[in-house]
Every structure is written in structure tokens, then in C-alpha cells.
């Protein structure tokens, strides 16, 4: 079951970044589905969560590499947003690791990530489209 679905309203006009965002959607859905299974075996939840967090880190590094390479004018602002998300994700992960089966924290992670991915992609990420496109990333 898809918790969050990709559609063209999330496209930032850069194929590589859109593909990464689509992968993030899939990983969010994997985590959501593993939480909703509500089994005693937490390995699928742990695995899905770590895959998601690792991919978020990879994705942020990809964007930031191009910000620096292309001299994107909003690099610092965007990096601050990434730092905020990274800190929040780290906090949520630490709280989850301490409690493991805490449904409330899992739900908080799901809701935070859904809000983040919707708002950040549809607003902040779309702002770098022109810069990226002008430098050959389409």
C-alpha cells in the first residue's frame, strides 16, 4: 500500500533528482508498510528505517554537490534546511532506537517525513531547477 504517491507535481525538472525523489517515496512507503504490519519481529522496520535514512543522506549530498559545483545562489539557505531535516531525523532515529516498538515514534517519523518530502520538494527543491538546467542537468 502506498502511503505517499509520486506524481508530476513533485517533479523538479531534473531527471536524476526526480529519480532520487521517487526512490525516497518508495523507501517511505516501505517503512510505512513495515510499521503497519505490527509484528513482533522489528527487523523489517529497523531495516526499512535505516535504508530510508541512508538514502536521505545520499540524496542531500547529491544536491549539495551540485549546489557547490554550479554556484547555486541559495546554497547556504538550502543546506540549512537539509541540516534541520538531518538533525530532526537523527533525533527521531535515536528515540526510536531507545524504544524500538514505540508506535508513537514510528508514526511521528512517518508524518514528519511525509510533511518534509511534500513541502521541501514542492517548494525549495523546485527553486534550483533553472540553475541545474542551465548547467546541463535536465
N, C-alpha and C positions, 0 to 999 in steps of 0.2 A: 504494500500500500504506500502511495506517495503522500508524504506529509507536506512537501512543498514541491511544486512543479515548475520546471523551466519553461519559459515562453519568451517570445522575442522582446517583450518589454524589459527583459534583463540584459539584452544584448548591448555591449559597449562598442560594437563596431570593429572589434579586433578579434579575429577568429581564434587565435591562440588563447586569449584571455577568456573569451566566451566558452571555449572548451574546458578551461580550468574551472570556470564557474559552474558549468554543467556537472563536472566531476564533484564539486563541492555539494551540489544539490543531491547527487546520488549518495554521497557519504553521509549527509544529514539524514536522508531517508533510511539508510542502513542503520544508523544509530537509533533513530526513532523506532524503527521496526524491532530492533533488538530489545529496546526498553519495553515496548508494548507486549513482548512475548511473556513477560513476567514469570520467568522460570527461575529456579534456584541456582542454575548454572549462570554465573555472571560473566563467563569468558566471552561470549558474543558481544555483550555490552562493552566490556573493557576493550576488546579488540576494535570494535567499531568506533569507540570514542578516541582511542589512540590514533587510528587511521585518519579520522577527521582532523584532529589537532595537528598531526604531522603534515597533512595536506594544506591546511590553512597556513602553516609556517612556510611551506614551499611556495604557495601562491603569493603570499606577501613579499617574499624575497624576489620572486619573478617580477612583480610590478615595480618594486623599488629599484631593481637593477635597471630597468628601462627608464624610470624617472631620472636616475643619475646620468645614464648614457645620453638621454635626449634633452637634458636640462629642463625638465618639466617645471613650469613656474610655481606649481602648488606642491612641490615635493615635500617640503617640511610639514605643511598642513596635513597632507595625506599620510605621511609617516607617523605623525602624532595620532591620527585616527587608528592606524594599524597598531601602534603601541598601546592605546587604550583597549582595543579588542584583545590583543595578546595578553595584557595584564588581567583582564576580566576572564579570559579563557583559562589562564593559569590558576587564578583563584578558584574558579568553578571546578577545575580538574583536581586541585588539592583537596577541596571539600568533598568531592566525590570519592577520591581515593581513601579518605579517612572513614567514610561511612559505607561505601560500596553499594549497599542495597537501598539507599535513601531515594525513594521515588521522587520526593520533592526536588532534590538537586538535579536529578535527571530531567525532570520537567522544566526546571529553570534553565538548564543548558539548552534544551530543545527550543524553548521560547526565545532565549537570548540570541541564539544563532539564527533563528528564523527572522527575527527583527533586524539583526545586523545585516544578514545577507540581502534582505529586501531593501533596506534603506541605504546601505553603503553602496551596493551595486547600482541601484537605480538613480542615485544622486551623485556621490563622489566619484565613483569609477567612470561614469559617463563623461565626466569633465576632462579626462585625459585622452579621449578619442581623437580629437584634432591633432594633438601633439604626437601621439603614437602613429596615426595615419600619415602625417607629414614626414615621419622618419621611416616610412616603409612598412610599418606593422598595420596590416589591414585585415 
